């Protein structure tokens, strides 16, 4: 029963910590907006050459129409395919995308496994669901293992990456690799089938003691739950900040007009006084005491 409770704790903690991280970013003051064109929220014709609504005469008197479709497509391309990394560092993209695609497959396998328990299909649908679970789970474990090992080797061998890689980043990759490698081992030890995933979800949803797992599968479940607890507390939770990095920094080209929401936000945030531990030490912020310049 302890394993069941630990699994539920890990899932609830992951969701709660992720929501907290989203709220943290959402409540941060306005960032130094960069207006890096092309901005997908602009008119599609202007996006092609990096244009802007500022090109129009008397633009400040006209209402703006945001291209939400363009933003969604661009955001999905970045989230699902890591487009910018592919464009700028194609050699690194292959191993990085292997890791991320493996994570997506693992998430899909978890959803399929839960659906197989909550929606007990029979016949051909049950067979297809079991096949989908096996394909997603196996693909995820293999891709994650390849991606984590590849990134570890890249950071160890390439001196440019090695120079700014911290010990925690090595640990993060090793931890992820342990999760995927034990997942592969659990898959093999259970007859190359992911039926045990359904039994785990079934016991969890019915709050029963999880039984019938061999040692390597128990180790895998413990590591997997440990990852769910660990990820939101580290820089691996960048999934929470990516939305704000695009919408609040790179793509935020709202004009700062008199009486606008942008002006109001800037005025409100300019009046915020930093806490004592966040004070600047620069002379223009803390002038030297009177007479110190004569010493």
C-alpha positions as CSV (number, residue, x, y, z in Angstrom):
1,X,0.0,0.0,0.0
2,X,3.0,2.3,0.6
3,X,3.9,2.1,-3.1
4,X,0.3,3.1,-4.1
5,X,0.4,6.1,-1.7
6,X,3.8,7.1,-3.0
7,X,2.6,7.0,-6.6
8,X,-0.4,9.2,-5.8
9,X,1.8,11.6,-3.8
10,X,4.3,11.9,-6.7
11,X,1.5,12.7,-9.2
12,X,-0.3,15.2,-7.0
13,X,3.0,16.8,-6.1
14,X,4.0,17.2,-9.7
15,X,0.7,18.8,-10.7
16,X,0.7,21.1,-7.6
17,X,4.4,22.2,-8.1
18,X,3.9,22.8,-11.8
19,X,0.8,25.0,-11.1
20,X,2.9,26.9,-8.6
21,X,5.7,27.4,-11.1
22,X,3.2,28.7,-13.7
23,X,1.7,31.1,-11.2
24,X,5.2,32.2,-10.3
25,X,6.0,33.2,-13.9
26,X,2.5,34.7,-14.4
27,X,2.9,37.1,-11.5
28,X,6.4,38.3,-12.4
29,X,6.8,42.0,-13.3
30,X,6.9,43.0,-17.0
31,X,10.1,41.7,-18.7
32,X,12.3,43.9,-20.9
33,X,10.3,43.2,-24.1
34,X,12.5,42.4,-27.1
35,X,10.1,42.6,-30.1
36,X,12.2,40.1,-32.1
37,X,10.6,40.0,-35.6
38,X,9.1,38.1,-37.3
39,X,6.4,37.8,-34.6
40,X,3.8,35.2,-35.5
41,X,1.1,37.2,-33.9
42,X,1.4,39.7,-36.8
43,X,-0.6,39.6,-40.1
44,X,0.5,36.5,-42.0
45,X,1.7,38.6,-45.0
46,X,4.0,40.6,-42.7
47,X,5.3,37.5,-40.9
48,X,6.9,36.3,-44.2
49,X,9.4,39.2,-44.3
50,X,9.4,40.1,-40.6
51,X,7.1,43.1,-40.9
52,X,5.2,44.9,-38.2
53,X,2.0,46.9,-37.8
54,X,4.2,49.9,-37.2
55,X,4.6,50.1,-41.0
56,X,1.1,51.5,-41.4
57,X,0.5,55.2,-41.4
58,X,-1.2,56.5,-38.2
59,X,-1.0,52.9,-36.8
60,X,-1.7,54.3,-33.3
61,X,-5.2,55.2,-34.4
62,X,-6.1,51.8,-35.7
63,X,-7.3,48.7,-33.9
64,X,-4.9,45.8,-33.9
65,X,-5.9,42.2,-34.9
66,X,-3.7,39.6,-33.4
67,X,-3.0,36.5,-35.5
68,X,-3.7,33.9,-32.8
69,X,-3.6,31.0,-35.3
70,X,0.0,31.9,-36.2
71,X,1.0,32.1,-32.6
72,X,-0.5,28.7,-31.9
73,X,1.2,27.0,-34.9
74,X,4.5,28.5,-34.0
75,X,4.2,27.6,-30.4
76,X,3.3,24.0,-31.2
77,X,6.2,23.8,-33.6
78,X,8.5,24.8,-30.8
79,X,7.0,22.6,-28.1
80,X,6.5,19.5,-30.3
81,X,9.6,19.7,-32.5
82,X,12.0,22.2,-30.8
83,X,12.1,24.2,-34.0
84,X,14.6,26.9,-33.0
85,X,17.2,24.4,-31.8
86,X,16.9,22.6,-35.1
87,X,17.4,25.8,-37.0
88,X,20.4,27.0,-34.9
89,X,22.1,23.8,-33.7
90,X,21.0,20.9,-35.8
91,X,23.7,18.5,-34.5
92,X,22.5,19.0,-30.9
93,X,18.9,18.8,-32.0
94,X,19.0,15.1,-32.8
95,X,19.9,14.0,-29.3
96,X,17.8,16.7,-27.5
97,X,14.7,15.9,-29.6
98,X,15.2,12.2,-28.9
99,X,15.0,12.9,-25.2
100,X,12.0,15.2,-25.5
101,X,10.1,13.0,-27.9
102,X,10.7,10.1,-25.6
103,X,9.1,12.1,-22.7
104,X,6.1,12.8,-25.0
105,X,5.8,9.1,-25.7
106,X,6.0,8.3,-22.0
107,X,3.2,10.8,-21.3
108,X,1.1,9.3,-24.1
109,X,1.7,5.8,-22.6
110,X,0.5,7.0,-19.2
111,X,-2.6,8.5,-20.7
112,X,-3.3,5.3,-22.6
113,X,-2.7,3.1,-19.6
114,X,-5.1,5.2,-17.5
115,X,-7.7,5.2,-20.2
116,X,-7.4,1.4,-20.5
117,X,-8.5,1.2,-16.9
118,X,-11.0,3.9,-16.7
119,X,-12.6,3.0,-20.1
120,X,-12.5,-0.8,-20.1
121,X,-12.8,-1.5,-23.8
122,X,-13.3,-5.0,-25.1
123,X,-12.5,-6.8,-28.4
124,X,-10.6,-5.0,-31.1
125,X,-10.5,-1.7,-29.2
126,X,-8.8,-3.3,-26.2
127,X,-6.3,-4.9,-28.5
128,X,-5.5,-1.6,-30.3
129,X,-5.2,0.2,-26.9
130,X,-2.8,-2.5,-25.7
131,X,-0.8,-2.2,-28.9
132,X,-0.7,1.6,-28.6
133,X,0.5,1.3,-25.0
134,X,3.3,-1.0,-26.0
135,X,4.4,1.2,-28.9
136,X,4.3,4.4,-27.0
137,X,6.0,3.0,-23.9
138,X,8.7,1.2,-25.8
139,X,9.4,4.1,-28.0
140,X,9.5,6.5,-25.1
141,X,12.0,4.3,-23.1
142,X,14.3,3.8,-26.1
143,X,14.2,7.5,-27.2
144,X,14.8,8.8,-23.7
145,X,17.7,6.4,-23.1
146,X,19.3,7.4,-26.4
147,X,18.7,11.1,-25.8
148,X,20.0,11.2,-22.2
149,X,23.2,9.2,-23.1
150,X,23.7,11.3,-26.1
151,X,23.5,14.6,-24.2
152,X,25.7,13.2,-21.4
153,X,28.4,12.3,-24.0
154,X,28.0,15.6,-25.7
155,X,28.5,17.6,-22.5
156,X,31.5,15.5,-21.5
157,X,33.3,15.4,-24.9
158,X,32.5,18.8,-26.3
159,X,34.6,21.4,-24.4
160,X,32.2,24.2,-25.2
161,X,29.3,22.4,-23.5
162,X,31.5,21.0,-20.7
163,X,32.7,24.5,-19.7
164,X,29.2,25.6,-18.6
165,X,27.7,22.3,-17.6
166,X,27.1,22.1,-13.8
167,X,27.2,18.9,-11.7
168,X,23.4,19.2,-11.3
169,X,22.9,19.0,-15.0
170,X,24.9,15.8,-15.2
171,X,22.8,14.4,-12.4
172,X,19.6,15.5,-14.1
173,X,20.5,13.6,-17.3
174,X,21.7,10.6,-15.3
175,X,18.5,10.5,-13.3
176,X,16.4,10.7,-16.5
177,X,18.5,7.9,-18.0
178,X,18.0,5.7,-14.9
179,X,14.2,6.2,-15.3
180,X,14.2,5.2,-19.0
181,X,16.8,2.4,-18.7
182,X,14.9,0.7,-15.8
183,X,11.8,1.1,-17.8
184,X,13.3,-0.9,-20.7
185,X,14.5,-3.5,-18.2
186,X,11.0,-3.7,-16.6
187,X,9.5,-4.1,-20.1
188,X,11.9,-7.0,-20.9
189,X,11.4,-8.6,-17.6
190,X,7.6,-8.6,-18.0
191,X,7.8,-10.5,-21.3
192,X,8.1,-7.5,-23.5
193,X,4.6,-6.3,-22.7
194,X,3.3,-3.3,-20.8
195,X,0.4,-5.0,-19.2
196,X,1.8,-4.3,-15.8
197,X,1.2,-0.6,-16.4
198,X,-2.5,-1.2,-16.6
199,X,-2.4,-3.3,-13.4
200,X,-0.5,-0.5,-11.6
201,X,-3.2,2.1,-12.7
202,X,-6.0,-0.3,-11.7
203,X,-4.6,-0.8,-8.2
204,X,-4.0,3.0,-7.9
205,X,-7.5,4.0,-9.0
206,X,-9.0,1.4,-6.6
207,X,-6.6,2.4,-3.8
208,X,-5.4,-1.2,-3.5
209,X,-1.9,-2.4,-2.7
210,X,0.1,-2.7,-5.9
211,X,1.1,-6.4,-6.2
212,X,2.6,-8.7,-8.7
213,X,5.6,-6.5,-9.6
214,X,9.1,-8.0,-9.9
215,X,12.1,-6.2,-8.3
216,X,13.3,-4.3,-11.4
217,X,9.7,-3.0,-12.0
218,X,9.4,-1.8,-8.4
219,X,12.8,0.0,-8.8
220,X,11.5,1.6,-12.0
221,X,8.3,2.8,-10.4
222,X,10.2,4.3,-7.5
223,X,12.6,6.1,-9.8
224,X,9.8,7.3,-12.0
225,X,7.9,8.7,-9.0
226,X,11.1,10.3,-7.8
227,X,11.4,12.1,-11.2
228,X,7.8,13.4,-10.9
229,X,8.8,14.9,-7.6
230,X,12.2,16.2,-8.7
231,X,11.5,17.7,-12.1
232,X,9.2,20.7,-11.0
233,X,11.9,21.7,-8.5
234,X,14.7,22.1,-11.0
235,X,15.4,23.8,-14.3
236,X,13.9,20.8,-16.1
237,X,10.6,22.6,-15.3
238,X,11.3,24.9,-18.2
239,X,8.0,23.7,-19.7
240,X,6.3,26.1,-17.4
241,X,8.4,29.1,-18.4
242,X,8.5,28.6,-22.2
243,X,5.0,30.0,-22.7
244,X,5.8,33.2,-20.9
245,X,9.3,33.5,-22.6
246,X,7.5,33.7,-25.9
247,X,4.3,35.6,-25.2
248,X,5.7,38.0,-22.5
249,X,9.2,38.6,-23.9
250,X,9.8,37.7,-27.5
251,X,6.4,38.3,-29.0
252,X,5.1,41.1,-26.7
253,X,5.1,44.1,-29.1
254,X,2.1,46.0,-27.7
255,X,2.7,49.7,-28.1
256,X,3.2,51.8,-25.0
257,X,0.5,54.4,-25.7
258,X,-0.9,57.0,-23.3
259,X,-3.7,55.5,-21.3
260,X,-2.9,52.0,-22.5
261,X,-2.7,48.9,-20.3
262,X,1.0,48.7,-21.0
263,X,1.5,52.2,-19.6
264,X,-0.6,51.4,-16.6
265,X,1.4,48.3,-15.9
266,X,4.7,50.1,-16.3
267,X,3.6,52.9,-13.9
268,X,2.4,50.3,-11.3
269,X,5.5,48.3,-11.4
270,X,7.8,51.3,-11.4
271,X,6.4,52.2,-8.0
272,X,7.3,48.9,-6.5
273,X,10.2,49.2,-4.1
274,X,12.5,46.2,-4.0
275,X,13.0,44.3,-0.7
276,X,16.2,45.1,1.3
277,X,17.9,42.0,0.1
278,X,17.3,43.0,-3.5
279,X,18.8,46.5,-3.4
280,X,21.4,47.5,-6.0
281,X,24.9,48.4,-4.8
282,X,25.6,50.8,-7.7
283,X,26.6,54.4,-6.7
284,X,23.7,55.9,-8.7
285,X,21.3,53.9,-6.7
286,X,23.0,54.3,-3.3
287,X,24.9,57.6,-3.4
288,X,28.0,57.7,-1.2
289,X,27.4,59.4,2.2
290,X,28.1,63.0,2.3
291,X,31.9,63.7,2.7
292,X,33.0,60.2,1.5
293,X,34.1,61.7,-1.8
294,X,36.6,63.9,0.0
295,X,38.3,61.1,1.8
